[in-house]
Amino acid sequence: MSLDFSLPCGGNEKLRAIVQKIEKDERLKAIWKCSNIMAIERLGYTDHGVTHVKIVANSALKILRILMKNGVVPGIMKDYAMGKEDAEVVVVLGALFHDAGMIVARQGHELFGAAVAMNALSAILDGIYSPYDATVVTSEVMHAIVSHEEPHRPLTLEGGVVKVADALDMEKGRARLPFEAGKIDIHSVSALSVEKVRIQEGIAPEKPVIVRISLSNSAGIFQIDELLKPRIESSGLGNYIHVIAEITGAEEKNIIRKFEF
């Protein structure tokens, strides 16, 4: 059974062909399954598999398109004179492979993930790019994968986009499994407070990307101030993104009633 990433490829035929290849690839399906076994079953973490990378890829593509529409130039265009469609390929592949290294270990997973991607991209890009251009795309994807995790810093727009998109997968559904398994701490409780994350194009050219976050409980501020904000600041995209977080509903939702240790 093939996967469905529901990516809005638009007129980008390179991206469409690449996504179609990936959706049918049984080896990649196994990689995402193994990533989730390691993350959820063995470490008690949140989802790092197909659902997560699908969300990150769609968010990354949306952010990149807003930025390019507002005149921000991706690294692959600036440094290699390639096109917007190639920048889209880089962010989507970076998003899809950014956690592939979880099949090995959590610590250093960004480095393992780059190695997994380098091995897989040869077949994925074959017939779509020339050997030279495929090597350029692969190098940019590997940088995006490595730089999504500290202490590495993105040196390209594409890398910054992947880093931010990864951090924006923070809606409560992702945290429910660890919480229900008994992991009750500020991380799980604050994550369950995040009801909805929406990415929109703003009207102010200096902050073209607006991220609206709906919270059911003010504990969710921890997710935004302690986790999302540092990611945005270290991504190099802080000047382009405006984050708005609001408590929705007449009353705050009770997530836990008692906490002991």
Buried (B, 14 or more C-beta within 10 A) or exposed (E): EEBEBEBEBEEBEBBBBBBEBBBEBEEBBEBBEBBBBBBBEEBEBBBBBBBBBBBBBBBBBBBBBBBBEBEBEBBBBEEBEBBBBBBBBBBBBBBBBBBBBBBBEBEEBBBBBBBBBBEBBEEBBEEBBEEEBBBBBBBBBBBBBBBBBEEBEBBBBBBBBBBBBBBBBBBBBBBBBBBEEEBBEEBBBBBBBBBEBEBBBBEEEEBBBBBBBBBBBEBBBBBBEEBBBEBBEBBBBBEBBBBEBEBEEEEBBEBEEEEEE
